[in-house]
Amino acid sequence: MSTATVSTLHGARLPKWSPYAIAAGSVAVAVGIGLGAGLDSRVQWGLIAAILFLVGTFGIAARVEGRRQAKDRMATSLVWVAFMLAVIPLVSLVWVTVARGLKVLDVYFLTHSMGVVADTEPGGGIYAAIIGSLEQVGLATLIAAPVGVLTAIYLVEYGRGNLSRAITFFVDVMTGIPSIVAGLFILSLMLQFEMQPFGFAGSLALAILMMPVVVRSTEEMLKLVPNELREASLALGVPKWRTILKVVLPTAIGGITTGIMLAIARIAGETAPVLLLVFGNPFINNNPFEGAQSSLPLYIYQQYANSAGSGAAYDRAWAASLTLIAFVMILNLVARGIARWKAPKTGR
């Protein structure tokens, strides 16, 4: 078949560079409209450019390629616009956090605490907050991860009847519980027993928030394990508990680990339970079972709330925010490494 015949069958097509040209033209026109109308917000400029890009893509494609192909390009453009609307604020947030956090983020800041340094004075650091966060999140993980994984194993492998449905219902309810409610629950118990704020109380509230996330993610990972693997193991006479331990869990360990790390990342930034139960402490307290402690989210909140317009407090808050982001990123990298290490080996 000749090239002319193929071209006739397929009709006219826009060149591959056309989306970039339309996008550049939309941005240019949006800037012109923004300047002409006196719009100060760059967000408004971006929204105008997105609308112009969608309208321009559909109009040009409909004229050159036909309405059917134009609808396809319109759907693709919507996906790209949605992607950019999600990515641009994220990139902007990370950029601002890095730019402002690096002002005071150094070895001294990481290895010293506030102590007697006032919130409005320069100096001080987040060592006590790092210790508190690591201990509180670590204890919460030690409580929530085993309970969540075992609950998910029961629901997938053994759960039948009313008990399974009741557990699933309460897990769904707990997934949507606000963090302040978990903190108030633990606080009511502390008031009942006349207990003072201490780090482990915050860990209990964080464990309540973490548990349903672990259950849901582990449950989905276990459901992805092919039933043929279970049946093959059971056919060889292997007990069910051993099949779960040696076949099901190793197959799903990558997803389970990732789910646990995502749950840790969620609770690592919670402030309300820590504010109610841990209370904050400018001095170092390595014992989570006695006395008030600090934590990174609480430190950020206190530096911002008590800054009284001080630039030093704002800089410390941004630096602590950058440290918290780095902590979450390290957790995710560790999770990926463990998942790849423990993933079942495939080969021919």
Solvent accessible surface area in square Angstrom, and as a share of the most:
residue,aa,sasa,rsa
1,M,176,0.79
2,S,64,0.41
3,T,117,0.68
4,A,74,0.57
5,T,57,0.33
6,V,61,0.35
7,S,68,0.44
8,T,109,0.63
9,L,124,0.62
10,H,133,0.60
11,G,36,0.35
12,A,62,0.48
13,R,143,0.52
14,L,23,0.11
15,P,54,0.34
16,K,192,0.82
17,W,164,0.58
18,S,8,0.05
19,P,51,0.32
20,Y,164,0.62
21,A,49,0.38
22,I,22,0.11
23,A,39,0.30
24,A,64,0.50
25,G,35,0.33
26,S,8,0.05
27,V,81,0.46
28,A,65,0.51
29,V,79,0.45
30,A,1,0.01
31,V,51,0.29
32,G,43,0.41
33,I,77,0.39
34,G,0,0.00
35,L,122,0.61
36,G,70,0.67
37,A,69,0.53
38,G,54,0.52
39,L,49,0.24
40,D,128,0.66
41,S,46,0.30
42,R,161,0.59
43,V,106,0.61
44,Q,79,0.35
45,W,33,0.12
46,G,38,0.37
47,L,87,0.43
48,I,39,0.20
49,A,14,0.11
50,A,17,0.13
51,I,107,0.54
52,L,54,0.27
53,F,28,0.12
54,L,25,0.12
55,V,94,0.54
56,G,21,0.21
57,T,9,0.05
58,F,54,0.23
59,G,37,0.36
60,I,75,0.38
61,A,0,0.00
62,A,25,0.20
63,R,214,0.78
64,V,60,0.35
65,E,32,0.14
66,G,29,0.28
67,R,155,0.57
68,R,220,0.80
69,Q,49,0.22
70,A,0,0.00
71,K,124,0.53
72,D,82,0.43
73,R,45,0.16
74,M,56,0.25
75,A,55,0.42
76,T,68,0.40
77,S,8,0.05
78,L,90,0.45
79,V,103,0.59
80,W,148,0.52
81,V,20,0.11
82,A,60,0.46
83,F,104,0.43
84,M,85,0.38
85,L,90,0.45
86,A,68,0.53
87,V,43,0.25
88,I,97,0.49
89,P,79,0.49
90,L,106,0.53
91,V,87,0.50
92,S,57,0.37
93,L,100,0.50
94,V,60,0.35
95,W,181,0.63
96,V,57,0.33
97,T,2,0.01
98,V,52,0.30
99,A,54,0.42
100,R,87,0.32
101,G,0,0.00
102,L,106,0.53
103,K,132,0.56
104,V,46,0.27
105,L,45,0.22
106,D,77,0.40
107,V,116,0.67
108,Y,115,0.44
109,F,4,0.02
110,L,63,0.31
111,T,73,0.42
112,H,80,0.36
113,S,22,0.14
114,M,12,0.05
115,G,22,0.21
116,V,137,0.79
117,V,43,0.25
118,A,45,0.35
119,D,40,0.21
120,T,68,0.39
121,E,85,0.38
122,P,109,0.69
123,G,38,0.36
124,G,4,0.04
125,G,1,0.01
126,I,1,0.00
127,Y,75,0.28
128,A,9,0.07
129,A,1,0.01
130,I,38,0.19
131,I,35,0.18
132,G,1,0.01
133,S,7,0.05
134,L,87,0.43
135,E,44,0.20
136,Q,2,0.01
137,V,11,0.06
138,G,31,0.30
139,L,37,0.18
140,A,0,0.00
141,T,24,0.14
142,L,131,0.65
143,I,55,0.28
144,A,0,0.00
145,A,14,0.11
146,P,66,0.42
147,V,68,0.39
148,G,0,0.00
149,V,24,0.14
150,L,116,0.58
151,T,32,0.19
152,A,0,0.00
153,I,18,0.09
154,Y,66,0.25
155,L,15,0.07
156,V,30,0.17
157,E,9,0.04
158,Y,100,0.38
159,G,6,0.06
160,R,173,0.63
161,G,37,0.35
162,N,116,0.59
163,L,111,0.55
164,S,16,0.10
165,R,152,0.56
166,A,42,0.33
167,I,44,0.22
168,T,44,0.25
169,F,122,0.51
170,F,122,0.51
171,V,10,0.06
172,D,72,0.37
173,V,72,0.41
174,M,54,0.24
175,T,61,0.36
176,G,62,0.59
177,I,39,0.20
178,P,76,0.48
179,S,21,0.14
180,I,71,0.36
181,V,70,0.40
182,A,3,0.02
183,G,0,0.00
184,L,92,0.46
185,F,110,0.46
186,I,8,0.04
187,L,42,0.21
188,S,59,0.38
189,L,78,0.39
190,M,7,0.03
191,L,122,0.61
192,Q,141,0.63
193,F,142,0.59
194,E,153,0.69
195,M,85,0.38
196,Q,139,0.62
197,P,34,0.21
198,F,24,0.10
199,G,0,0.00
200,F,45,0.19
201,A,1,0.00
202,G,0,0.00
203,S,0,0.00
204,L,57,0.29
205,A,0,0.00
206,L,3,0.02
207,A,2,0.02
208,I,35,0.18
209,L,1,0.01
210,M,0,0.00
211,M,40,0.18
212,P,2,0.01
213,V,37,0.21
214,V,0,0.00
215,V,5,0.03
216,R,63,0.23
217,S,27,0.17
218,T,0,0.00
219,E,12,0.05
220,E,83,0.37
221,M,57,0.25
222,L,1,0.00
223,K,119,0.50
224,L,133,0.66
225,V,6,0.04
226,P,68,0.43
227,N,94,0.48
228,E,118,0.53
229,L,71,0.35
230,R,30,0.11
231,E,107,0.48
232,A,57,0.44
233,S,10,0.07
234,L,81,0.40
235,A,87,0.68
236,L,151,0.75
237,G,62,0.60
238,V,45,0.26
239,P,65,0.41
240,K,82,0.35
241,W,149,0.52
242,R,102,0.37
243,T,3,0.02
244,I,11,0.06
245,L,91,0.45
246,K,116,0.49
247,V,40,0.23
248,V,0,0.00
249,L,35,0.17
250,P,55,0.34
251,T,46,0.27
252,A,7,0.05
253,I,48,0.25
254,G,15,0.14
255,G,23,0.22
256,I,6,0.03
257,T,15,0.09
258,T,54,0.32
259,G,4,0.03
260,I,29,0.15
261,M,24,0.11
262,L,97,0.48
263,A,0,0.00
264,I,13,0.07
265,A,23,0.18
266,R,85,0.31
267,I,2,0.01
268,A,5,0.04
269,G,39,0.37
270,E,29,0.13
271,T,37,0.22
272,A,29,0.22
273,P,0,0.00
274,V,2,0.01
275,L,69,0.34
276,L,51,0.25
277,L,0,0.00
278,V,0,0.00
279,F,131,0.55
280,G,13,0.13
281,N,35,0.18
282,P,66,0.41
283,F,110,0.46
284,I,86,0.44
285,N,29,0.15
286,N,96,0.49
287,N,65,0.33
288,P,17,0.10
289,F,120,0.50
290,E,121,0.54
291,G,34,0.33
292,A,25,0.19
293,Q,2,0.01
294,S,8,0.05
295,S,3,0.02
296,L,5,0.02
297,P,9,0.06
298,L,0,0.00
299,Y,10,0.04
300,I,35,0.18
301,Y,104,0.39
302,Q,48,0.21
303,Q,4,0.02
304,Y,140,0.53
305,A,57,0.45
306,N,78,0.40
307,S,2,0.02
308,A,94,0.73
309,G,60,0.58
310,S,18,0.11
311,G,47,0.45
312,A,25,0.19
313,A,0,0.00
314,Y,69,0.26
315,D,27,0.14
316,R,5,0.02
317,A,8,0.06
318,W,63,0.22
319,A,0,0.00
320,A,0,0.00
321,S,24,0.16
322,L,21,0.10
323,T,21,0.12
324,L,25,0.13
325,I,54,0.27
326,A,41,0.32
327,F,39,0.16
328,V,36,0.21
329,M,115,0.51
330,I,100,0.51
331,L,27,0.14
332,N,45,0.23
333,L,118,0.59
334,V,68,0.39
335,A,2,0.02
336,R,178,0.65
337,G,40,0.38
338,I,60,0.30
339,A,19,0.15
340,R,207,0.76
341,W,171,0.60
342,K,95,0.40
343,A,38,0.29
344,P,71,0.45
345,K,169,0.72
346,T,133,0.77
347,G,74,0.71
348,R,292,1.07
